[in-house]
Amino acid sequence: MAINLAEDSVHALNRAAAAAAREDRDATGPRHILVGVLSQRDSALLEILEEMGLDPDALPAELRDAPETFGGHLPFTPAAHEVLAAAIESSTAEGFPATDTPHLLLGVVRRGDDECREILGGWGLAADALAEAMAARANEDEEAGENGDGPDGDAAASHSGSGSAGP
């Protein structure tokens, strides 16, 4: 499986490692990826969540305040690898050239551990609803590009704040 992460995802995963290091963990797990994604505050993800009626600020601060950088390296747990695989599979299936933060969140929702499912379920976030909101956003971006409303009249009216283009 080819791995092409959008810049926002790289930053979110760096924040995930920083969150794990802050907890003195020796590996990055699914909850750390969740923390990294929420802490990244990617504009496209925030817009999708807002359209779904979800406010990240309603979550506990420790889930949305990961340090911006981490200078070391922490491996991913097997469960975190599952999250990443789900994110990459989703972005690839949707025709995106890179995996962005909304796809990372979708990976956490779909394949995160019990702790993540409990956090996200309590917040009201379900995988199907997130996937539908992401698809609707991608369709809006595509239509804007076809109508010449996107940057340079193309569909690069990005699904993510990273500059990665949608299908």
Long-range contacts (C-beta under 8 A, 24 or more apart in sequence): 1-85, 1-88, 1-89, 1-92, 2-88, 2-92, 3-84, 3-88, 3-99, 4-97, 4-98, 4-99, 5-98, 5-99, 6-98, 6-99, 6-100, 6-101, 6-160, 6-162, 6-163, 6-164, 7-162, 7-163, 7-164, 8-40, 8-42, 8-100, 8-101, 8-160, 8-161, 8-162, 9-87, 9-98, 9-99, 9-100, 9-101, 9-103, 9-104, 9-162, 11-40, 11-68, 12-36, 12-37, 12-39, 12-40, 12-42, 12-101, 12-104, 13-104, 14-68, 14-69, 14-70, 15-39, 15-40, 15-66, 15-67, 15-68, 15-69, 15-70, 16-66, 17-70, 17-72, 17-73, 17-74, 18-66, 18-67, 18-68, 18-69, 18-70, 19-66, 19-67, 20-74, 21-70, 21-72, 21-74, 22-66, 22-67, 25-74, 26-74, 26-75, 27-74, 27-75, 27-76, 27-77, 27-80, 28-74, 28-75, 28-76, 28-77, 28-80, 29-76, 29-77, 29-79, 29-80, 29-113, 30-77, 30-79, 30-80, 30-82, 30-83, 30-108, 30-111, 30-112, 30-113, 30-115, 30-116, 31-112, 31-113, 31-115, 31-116, 31-119, 32-66, 32-80, 33-80, 33-83, 33-84, 33-104, 33-107, 33-108, 33-112, 34-63, 34-105, 34-108, 34-112, 34-116, 34-119, 34-120, 35-62, 35-63, 35-64, 35-65, 35-66, 36-66, 36-104, 37-101, 37-104, 37-105, 37-108, 38-63, 38-64, 38-66, 39-64, 39-65, 39-66, 39-68, 40-101, 42-100, 42-101, 42-102, 42-160, 42-161, 42-162, 43-161, 44-100, 44-101, 44-102, 44-137, 44-158, 44-159, 44-160, 44-161, 45-100, 45-101, 45-102, 45-105, 45-160, 47-137, 48-102, 48-130, 48-133, 48-134, 48-137, 51-133, 51-136, 51-137, 52-125, 52-129, 52-130, 52-133, 53-124, 54-123, 54-124, 54-125, 58-123, 59-119, 59-123, 63-119, 79-111, 79-112, 79-113, 82-107, 82-111, 83-107, 83-108, 83-110, 83-111, 83-112, 85-111, 86-110, 86-111, 90-131, 94-134, 94-135, 94-138, 94-166, 94-167, 95-166, 95-167, 96-159, 96-164, 96-165, 96-166, 96-167, 97-164, 97-165, 98-162, 98-164, 100-159, 100-160, 100-162, 100-164, 101-160, 101-162, 102-130, 102-134, 102-137, 102-159, 102-160, 103-134, 105-130, 106-130, 106-131, 106-134, 134-159, 138-166, 138-167, 141-166, 142-166, 142-167
